[in-house]
Amino acid sequence: MNHKRLHLPMELISDSRSQEQKTDQWLEFLMENCLTARQKQILVLYYYEKQTLREIADQLGITESTACRTKNRACRRLSHYAYPNSIRKELSNHEDPDL
């Protein structure tokens, strides 16, 4: 897969906002620039609106399996951009049912 190079806006790093605010903005930046519209939609429904994969599938007219695969691909794509290679390698050694 060919990934585009992202340039993080300096204001996400260099201002006086709390770490939590910076993290939220970084996640928002990644979601807007790295995911498809469907991937964003499923992550929002799953993580922010706390819907189950079955509910998401019914709402979007897709199978539960497709909703699950799309969520997992989105999570992997976000981790690709969010973590340097060394951290990604370490994280991949841990079992996480949501990734």
N, C-alpha and C positions, 0 to 999 in steps of 0.2 A: 504494500500500500504506500502511496506517495503522499507524505504529509507536508502541508505548507508550513513555512517557518513563521512563527508568531512573534510579534514584537510587543512586549508588555509595556503598556503606558507607564511612564515614570511616576505619575501621581499615585499609582497603586502601590508603589514601594516607598516613596520618599516623604510622605506627609505625616501628620501627627495623629492620624486615626488609630483606634485600637486595633490590636492584632485580629480580633474577631471581625471587625468591619473590613479590614484588608482582605481577610480570607473570604468573606462573603463576596466582595467585589471581584476577587480573583476567580472564584468559582463562576460568577455571573459572566465574566469576560470569557472564560473557557467555554461555557455552555453556548454563548452567542457565536463564538468563532470556530468551534471545533466539532459541533454536533449538527446532525440533520434536524430539520423541523420536527420530524416524528420522534427522534431520540429525545429532544428537549421536552416535547409534550409528554412522553411516557415518564421521564424522570420527574417532572413537575407533579404529575398525577400520583406517582408512587411515593416520592420522598416528601413533598410539601403538602399534598392533599391527602396523604395516607390511604390511598385506595389500594386494594389488592390487585394482583395481576389479572385475576378473573374479572373484576369490575372494570379495569382499564380495557381489557380485551372486548368486553361487551359494549362498552361506550364507543370504542373506535371501530368496531366491526371487524376485528381480527381475532385469530386464535390466541389462547393463553400462551401457547408455546412461542408464537411470534412476538408477543408482548415481552415475554421473558428474555428471548434472544436479543431483542432490540435494546432492552434495559442493560443487559450484560455487555453488549458491544459499546454502548454509550459510556458505561463505567470504565471499561478498558481504555477507550479513547481518551477520556478525561485523565486517567492515571498516566497515560503516555505523555501528555503535555504537562501535567502537574508535577511529576516527579522526575528528577534526573535518573539516568540509567542505573546507577548504583543503588539508589533507594528503591526503584522499581524491582530490581532483582531481589533485594531483601524482602520486600513485601510479597513477592510472588511465592516465596517459600512458606508463607503462612496460609492456612486454609481460611477462606472467607466465602461463605455461601452466596453472598450478594455480588461477587465479582465474577 
